[in-house]
Amino acid sequence: MKDMRLRFHHQAAIEIWEQFCRSHHDLYELTCDEYQALLSGEIEALEDIIAKKEAVVAVVNHWEAQRAALIATLNSERDPSDELITNVTGLLRVLGPAENNLPIPALHNLNSLLIDVITRIQEQNKRNQVFLNRAMSSLREIREGFSGKKQYTTYGADGMTRAASR
């Protein structure tokens, strides 16, 4: 009976991770589209992309709640001597015996894929942020050019920026 419940929970975790992977892939695609919109200056498209990203984040949050519910269920069914599951690593450890009985470690593979996609999202977000920082700097220089006040930025020994007006 315990083995069957573990397989049931393992299958639920696989479904959650599949949805995480799909949602994060969608988020990655939108993040790349966001970069293209930034490069081309398409503000209307950018607004649409941001709204779509917010919708995908809501889906991710839904599946995150499902994951938290699964952890709560597993914790409620555990033996008193078993350690509480507090994070994904603990969840994967508890579901390990069910995973080991499969010819393909589905949950492990999905988790690796998810980590890869999240890493790509973070890298793309950094590119987007660098572009936005450069654009903001250019706009600041243009604004200062119109006001006749030029501001120079230098770096101190501590690596912090210092601004001087002329």
HELIX and SHEET records of a PDB file:
HELIX    1   1 LYS A    2  SER A   40  1                                  39    
HELIX    2   2 ILE A   43  GLU A   77  1                                  35    
HELIX    3   3 VAL A   88  VAL A   94  1                                   7    
HELIX    4   4 GLY A   96  ASN A  100  1                                   5    
HELIX    5   5 ALA A  106  SER A  147  1                                  42    
SHEET    1   A 2 GLN A 151  TYR A 155  0                                        
SHEET    2   A 2 THR A 161  SER A 165 -1                                        
END                                                                             
